[in-house]
Amino acid sequence: MSKIRTRFAPSPTGKMHVGNLRTALYAYLIAKHEGGDFLLRIEDTDQERLVEGAIEIINRTMAGTGLIHDEGPDKDGGFGPYIQSERVQAGIYKEHAMELLDKGEAYYCFCDKERLEQLRKTAEENKENFKYDKHCLDLTMDEIAEKLDADTPYVIRQNNPIKGKTVFKDVIYGEIAVDNIELDDMVLMKSDGYPTYNFANVVDDHLMEITHVVRGNEYLSSSPKYNRLYEAFGWDVPTYVHVPLITDENHKKLSKRSGHSSYEDLIDEGFLKDAIVNFIALLGWSPTDNREIFTLEELVEAFDYKHINKAPAVFDMKKFTWMNGEYIKNMDEATFLSYAMKEIDKVLFSDHLDKKTIALLTQPRIEKFNEIPGMIDFFEKVSDYNVDMYNHKRMKTSPQTALEDLPLLLPVLEAHETWTIESLHDLVMAYVEEKGMKNGRILWPLRTILSGKESTPGGAFDIAAILGKEESLKRIRTGLEKLKNDLNNL
């Protein structure tokens, strides 16, 4: 068996879409699982759609996710250039198009835009798929030479048969047969001298000795035309791996405008690169043991492309967020703090606050790092809050019970000298026991008055210890005044 070689061949037209990243990941895993080569090829033949800086985005995304290529624009493995515009300049596609012309497997087409538009309009009116009518196929050599001498714009089209069937195999979808009458004579070389995406792909995949082609299942319908090209050249057809569509939670195709459709969008939303790679690997592939958490190295070991599903993969944001939280929970302290401190510094500015302790309180409670600021901003300042927050059915608390209990606890706290979590715990629990109360009767309103939040990282004693005695007592007094005023105004 020859060495497996796969490629990722993105077009530099913007951010890296989740679907493109999954294609890159699967191609990488297929190659690395078998000790093969993974190539990066830049497909910039559609010059009108190029976006400045997009190649840098591609390189940054590949490096960030750990999908390191063995060959590419910066690593020549003897099959370059790896940028298609450079291959155009080298004459590679023109040479192969001329070979097809000589074999009768392609032909010059001089039809202008107006004629093609009329063909499309007629097809729409008849509710048929557009298909070129081979109008230029029967031009004589003299007619072709005359038009070429007159610099008449032209394209080179594939000459597909109109009888019989074309059969191709896909690892996921099996054997598929298509009637040749349905095949369009697709353009191979455009009038600007650049190859089309479809033609350049076939030529480059063969010349770069690609053994496995991974792409979205939207390309299934084009595969027969690719196979006709391979056969026309007398080349071996690679193994096709067409991966399923990715949909949103509403089972609609994941839109590029969805807000979480690209790698950079997800990073900006607070997702970790390792969690992104892990989650995307499971969008269409299922391990045999139903395991869910994988490192990239473990994915290389476990990945079997024959277990890719046909059914569309749902981008379940709830599950993805949970997975990201699992990665955060399992981080070592130093790594966690390197992420968390960036978020904490956005909202906490007081020198007396123990930011490290605050950060570590959030670790088991967050699923994304950008949740931290809204969770801990009260340590800096209590925002205005509704006294309904004191209501807790299970704790049997209300604004009224808080106004009864907290003023009695206040002098006990004022007289207390040692202001630590442990000593505050012992003090308040002794007070509760003395009064014959349930713990929650005091702990819920105490945490509420110190934070002004329904949910906090850490309980009342953690918060009080971090704030310190002076600030804690100040917040209790201020909170009691607010409680009185709000109840009086009801």
Secondary structure, DSSP 8 states (H G I E B T S, - for coil): ----EEEE----SSS-BHHHHHHHHHHHHHHHHTT-EEEE-B----GGG--TTHHHHHHHHHHHHT---SBBTTB--SS---BHHHHHHTTHHHHHHHHHHHHTSEEEE---HHHHHHHHHHHHHTT-------TTTT--HHHHHHHHHTT---EEEE---SSSEEEEEETTTEEEEEEGGG----EEE-TTS-B-HHHHHHHHHHHTT--EEEEEGGGGGGHHHHHHHHHHHT----EEEEE--EE-TTSSB--TTSSSSBHHHHHHTT--HHHHHHHHHTSSB--TT------HHHHHHH--GGGB-SS-EE--HHHHHHHHHHHHHTS-HHHHHHHHHHHHTTT---TTS-HHHHHHHHGGG-SSGGGHHHHHGGGT------GGGG-BTTTTB-HHHHHHHHHHHHHHHHT----SHHHHHHHHHHHHHHHT--HHHHHHHHHHHHH--SS-SS-HHHHHHHH-HHHHHHHHHHHHHHHHHHHHT-
